[in-house]
Amino acid sequence: MNPEKPRLLQTLKGLALSWTSAIWDPEPSKLQELLDETNECEAELVSASQTFENCFLLILETLEEFRSISESLRETSAQLLESASGDDNPINTTGQSLSPYLDFIGQSAESFETLIVSLNEDSQRIEGILRYERSLEKTFSQLTYVRTLFAVESAPLEEAVRVMFSSLVDEIHRLQTDVSGIFTKHFANLRQHKALITTMSKRLETQAANHSSVSINQRQSLDSALEQMKLSLGEMSEGNELLNKHSQLISNAIASAIISLQTQDIVSQKLQHIYEISAEMRDSQTALHEEKSKKARCESYRFIEHAAIVLNNQIQIIEQELGDAESQINSSLQEIGASIGIITQSAKGENEADRHNLVDAMREVSKTITLTEEFSKNAFEDIAPMRSMASNVTEVIASLSAQLHLIGLNAEVHAAQAGGSSGLESISSKTSEISIETKNLCGNVSKSLDDLLQNLNDNVSRFEFLHQNAADMAVRINGEMPVQEKNLASFETEYSSSNKDAATKVKSLAHLVQSKAQSMNLKQSMIKELKRLRSLNNRISEAAKRNADSYRFEVDIPKLLEGLLSRYTMNAEKSAHMSALGIAGKISTTESTDFAVAAINESETADIEFFEFEPKRETDCTSAVPEEEKKKNNTLESGGFGDNIELF
């Protein structure tokens, strides 16, 4: 064997190693430049993140101001809604308190009509009693004839008999005189009472008609005023309910916006991860200057390649979270603005005329009650004496009837004592007949008077009851009216004040939304720097991939990245990165290990292992490799080293 041959082979091998190093690392300086550029980009991102934090603080301050006004508005709207919709609000209580008075006015009109019918019946009864006057006069006129006959028939008789019949004649004469005077007087009184009843009936007819008309008109006026007030109250309740609803929606929107600002802490954590991994990527690139193991170099490049993919995925997540937070805030502002618009459009001004209409209607009711009380009092005072009059007439008629009956009995006794005088017996018999006839007439008159008395008593009681009720109602309504008017005025003042307060708060919110809407731009605060860093990582990943591909070593990607991925404590975030790398399910999402590049044995450089297809990646890093670069890599992999490959 030629001794020079081993030395030549060693020399050629060294040259080949030097030459192939350049081939295996096609872009070492380019990768270094890109990684160095990330330092500058990250410095800009740190500055941008400070702008982001300032924007966050501005938004938080604004939302807190929103929330303060909104909470105050919600409390005010709740108070308004409670005042307007409560059963004890003055409008409802006014209607409830006036209802008995309106009922009384209506019932008074009905009572007047009932009294009219009853008084007309009394008038007819009196008319019937007055018809007995002629019969009584005719019957009693016969007593004059009887007196004469007794005097004639007793003249020839003994002195004692004449005296006895003379006394009887005197008694008959006295009775005639009494009856004539008494009946004339009481029948005249009956005529007066009949005239009074007729007058009273006509007055009642007028009063009843007025009451019916007044009752209907006042009820309509009061119902109309109450209905208008309740309608206004209903509109206010609807407006307040809408105000309350949208105040709650505003509060919810503000709460959602504030919750979305948790993004600031999350973004800060993710940015810190980006800075740490970028530093590791730079350290890994720096360590390559001293690394001689091809497999170790390949693994370092693979680490840089896939770490860049993780960073880009992280940046995309940050951009998405910033966009979501910004979208949520803008959506909240839009909801607030929409609610403010609805509240403003639905706002109803207070109508003071409604309250005055209701107060006027209340006063008319009070006036009618007072007039009813005065009328019923006068009517009662006029009709009350009739009760005693009817009673006196009945007693007188009963007394006269008894006396006349006694005279008839005495005449028969005297005739029997005189004995044998057919004339006296005949006269005595006639006297008894007149007595019976008069008694029957008096009985009929008495019965008619009893009926009249009963009805008059009932009517007087009705007037008394009506007067007492009217007096009670007048006292009550005159006592309640000032209180109701005061409550209505107080309610209107308080409601108006609360409504104006709510309107002021709505205007404050509207102004705040308009003045702050343009400054709430979270994503824009650092989108430029994030895009630049994402572009750099795309290029870094591509360059690192080309360098790693040149070595053709198969690398256990899940194991290589296990330490890096262990930094992410949230399983969802770790799973998202693993999915982007195409290694989902190949690394436990519950265990964490420190990142460390596996130790490389120098003996691994003795042989070249063909690199098999690595897992499919789901980011834009792979797709960003130019077509000509792919062709170049394919050329290298398929024999671009020529015959020099045999040196290894």
Steps between C-alpha positions, in 0.01 A plus 500: 500500500629840407581692823390824338154371429361521859634854531341598172171350601512687831568826322222442251266408782576827683442698183177316444383574853576868456330508161195300602452718812426788268265279302319364806451854643395688186389822687678519836570872480149578373345319793726686740399832347133416534540392862696815577221705343252350746686686776420833340142394425444384856629833632240675284238254620585579862443868425177417316383285790545803725273692263261206522503519879435875488209437262378228734512737798311764302231251402478365853465851641233581242309179565514559873352844436239333280421254773464768767253700290322187384452367852362836610271503195382147575416594858312809382310304236409234756364770732302654215358164402403421858335841542308479174389137516432471873139459615553765767600782267283814543330461162368154584415594858316812380281291274439250778420768758258688270312190394274494813407866447408444138299197606325713762407766243358232272319332790364838611344549158343155530381582854343822376315310229377247756385782726318665210300184440426463869399866543269474201339202671462711816337774297254248356425367850428852624276555201312185594465613862372840392224325308366373836443860606179530298366168632573602858332834454193332349486245779543755780245735344235239584570563868335843470180327393540250785537782756176661380308173512624423851382845616156458336441144617614568858294820546177330619684269734578544863746759615764247588478341156511839331812592697663172410434544127590869520843399632528248220413766244762732651759223483415436136530870426836520675623200306383653174681821582820316595490280193434793273791699645744214533435345163505836330838577659662163437369459151639847430834380640481196278450726203803704605708187542382377166613828348833471686546144383422605145754781525753268662443243230564755228814622675615142532432441134716799413768398751492139383533606138786732593660230712469244225648741251765620743577146608543386142697808399718502808566130479587543135721800578667324788531173310641691204747689720595181682523309173722769352715502811516122500578504129779746565602288796495190280713674242733612775508146637578362155768764455638430846489126439684558174741730680553240770546225243752694295675627812551135589614427144745789524629365831534153348679639194738694721562192715574295187738767376679512835527121506649509150776724635644196674665461161761747620639259759475206261675689219776611737561135598504387139741778402730389779492145360587640157798691638629195687467261205658754262794524739534121501490497120781756489699307760453182300624674185803638687584152634516369142829684446670252734292194415669237282244224522286499189205343676523754782512778243201348322306480826588861586374614162186290545447658839535850354272407210221369722548755778440769237178320406392500867581871524299578189210297633535692827498832311191394306328415828599841641367675190179300526461579869569868442250499215242319712550739792479801272195354326336435838569854617375649173195274513439614856529862394257437216257334740533793738448745215199306371347487848557872546331565164198290596476667841522845344234425239262350755535784751164658587463851632286559806150634427405728787159563341400140575546557872304828489215327316489232768508759779217698334293182470564423868385847599180465298426175679557671834273786397223260397526313831468829690195605294340160557554537872336845502203388290438185704519703820236750379278223365519313829410811698199558272360149509571407863191685647263291286569203719343659811212650297383168372520352845279782649232464232475128563460553875230766453301283259519207738377720788210642298398156382492375861297799621245468221464131570439583868231755405323237293500260796373774736217584259386137498522482881307825543231383258462175691469686831232733353306188397239455234610793278543360156626838379784508750586140424507579131719806557731305730528227238586763239760646734656154537503460122671838463744396772582175318526674165726766651706234673550320169595823329738585781643150478565542129652842556705363786629208288589735215670730746687205651628404155589862435668526838705185437610619159573850631707351779692293247556803279610712792741223600632488144555873499665478839727216384582685178577817692719317752693322224541822306624676813750220569616497139540878499717487813711215359557641152573849630759344729652275233509748213795710627696182579436351156593824325818522705591136427440548127712815492774331705496192275521716190791699645695192611431313179597799288821544699593131465415507131720804444777333699472190281504715185814676624672167561398374156645814343821452700527143376432608142767770518746258657439239230547756224815648652669168583393276214785607270773447761411139589731319257684220674613300201641797311733582789749225405368327188786639289769356727320166531472468123868581456601242760273244337661569161846460652404170661364374169833569337695361796298179489555464126875565526538264795302234313727525195806467720349205690383332180856508366616259773242233426481386860173375640412700812244411767309827486261428792792415726703795373219747582378340818692741720388805304135403506515428872516877554131523411306404810159526334416178319288680240789727405750214492263292287461790256877519453530123462225504240681775310818288509316189387596302812168505684474207740873416484591695814320478832311822574515442875871456560758780492872456443783746465616558146830336417648400168577128507869416533665403175761226476789591277482155349172600334700702248651183357205419284242703312137412565240585238241743641149367477188715458434709809148562636273731303488855643191718512645852491594720211872439557510200264288657234722809506801308355552616139460240228860542381625433853297179508659392171845582636439292812369213293815516284722484806307209643506301176873499431619853475825403674625298198770240543642669810239323705722194484756679718272435794 
